[in-house]
Amino acid sequence: MTTTRIEPLRRNARIITRAVSADLVQVATPERVIGFVRAEHDSFVAIKGANPHWGEVVGRYATQGMALEALRQRKRSI
C-alpha cells in the first residue's frame, strides 16, 4: 500500500482562471470549478463553490494572487 500526502498534490494542482466580468474571475481545475475571486474596493474576496452567489467566502486578501492561492490550498477544494 502506498500513502501519498495530499498537501503536495494541492501545491502542484494546475488551476485555470477565466474572467467572467470586470470584477469576477472563475478559478477551476481541468475537471471542475473550485471557486471565484471577486474584486471589491481595495481587496479581493475568495469564494469557494461553483456559484459565486451561493459560495462560501474563504477570506479577503490584498492581492488577486493571494486569493487564488487561498482557493488552491483550501482543503477539499481540489
C-alpha positions as a Python dict, from the first residue, in 0.01 Angstrom:
ca = {
    (1, 'M'): (0, 0, 0),
    (2, 'T'): (131, 345, -91),
    (3, 'T'): (44, 653, 108),
    (4, 'T'): (54, 995, -58),
    (5, 'R'): (17, 1318, 135),
    (6, 'I'): (-249, 1549, -7),
    (7, 'E'): (-59, 1876, 54),
    (8, 'P'): (196, 1819, -227),
    (9, 'L'): (-90, 1730, -460),
    (10, 'R'): (-271, 2058, -380),
    (11, 'R'): (51, 2254, -417),
    (12, 'N'): (111, 2106, -762),
    (13, 'A'): (-251, 2130, -879),
    (14, 'R'): (-299, 2317, -1205),
    (15, 'I'): (-560, 2590, -1187),
    (16, 'I'): (-721, 2778, -1473),
    (17, 'T'): (-861, 3129, -1442),
    (18, 'R'): (-1124, 3288, -1664),
    (19, 'A'): (-1256, 3644, -1640),
    (20, 'V'): (-1636, 3631, -1602),
    (21, 'S'): (-1671, 4009, -1572),
    (22, 'A'): (-1452, 4310, -1492),
    (23, 'D'): (-1453, 4226, -1119),
    (24, 'L'): (-1506, 3846, -1114),
    (25, 'V'): (-1262, 3566, -1204),
    (26, 'Q'): (-1357, 3198, -1216),
    (27, 'V'): (-1098, 2956, -1071),
    (28, 'A'): (-1106, 2594, -1188),
    (29, 'T'): (-907, 2277, -1229),
    (30, 'P'): (-928, 2098, -1564),
    (31, 'E'): (-1211, 1888, -1412),
    (32, 'R'): (-1430, 2138, -1223),
    (33, 'V'): (-1489, 2489, -1089),
    (34, 'I'): (-1345, 2537, -739),
    (35, 'G'): (-1442, 2898, -681),
    (36, 'F'): (-1425, 3264, -775),
    (37, 'V'): (-1223, 3573, -690),
    (38, 'R'): (-1419, 3898, -672),
    (39, 'A'): (-1252, 4240, -667),
    (40, 'E'): (-1404, 4470, -403),
    (41, 'H'): (-1265, 4818, -336),
    (42, 'D'): (-903, 4758, -224),
    (43, 'S'): (-925, 4382, -167),
    (44, 'F'): (-1001, 4051, -335),
    (45, 'V'): (-1259, 3808, -195),
    (46, 'A'): (-1204, 3433, -245),
    (47, 'I'): (-1534, 3244, -280),
    (48, 'K'): (-1538, 2862, -269),
    (49, 'G'): (-1803, 2686, -477),
    (50, 'A'): (-1943, 2655, -827),
    (51, 'N'): (-2177, 2956, -793),
    (52, 'P'): (-2040, 3295, -682),
    (53, 'H'): (-2380, 3398, -540),
    (54, 'W'): (-2414, 3095, -311),
    (55, 'G'): (-2050, 3005, -244),
    (56, 'E'): (-1865, 3014, 88),
    (57, 'V'): (-1641, 3316, 145),
    (58, 'V'): (-1291, 3192, 226),
    (59, 'G'): (-1146, 3533, 306),
    (60, 'R'): (-1035, 3880, 189),
    (61, 'Y'): (-685, 3928, 52),
    (62, 'A'): (-463, 4218, -52),
    (63, 'T'): (-386, 4074, -398),
    (64, 'Q'): (-563, 3857, -651),
    (65, 'G'): (-274, 3610, -638),
    (66, 'M'): (-320, 3560, -264),
    (67, 'A'): (-692, 3495, -316),
    (68, 'L'): (-616, 3241, -591),
    (69, 'E'): (-368, 3064, -363),
    (70, 'A'): (-624, 3055, -81),
    (71, 'L'): (-866, 2870, -309),
    (72, 'R'): (-600, 2634, -442),
    (73, 'Q'): (-469, 2549, -94),
    (74, 'R'): (-815, 2511, 61),
    (75, 'K'): (-876, 2156, 182),
    (76, 'R'): (-1140, 1969, -14),
    (77, 'S'): (-1128, 2225, -298),
    (78, 'I'): (-904, 2011, -515),
}
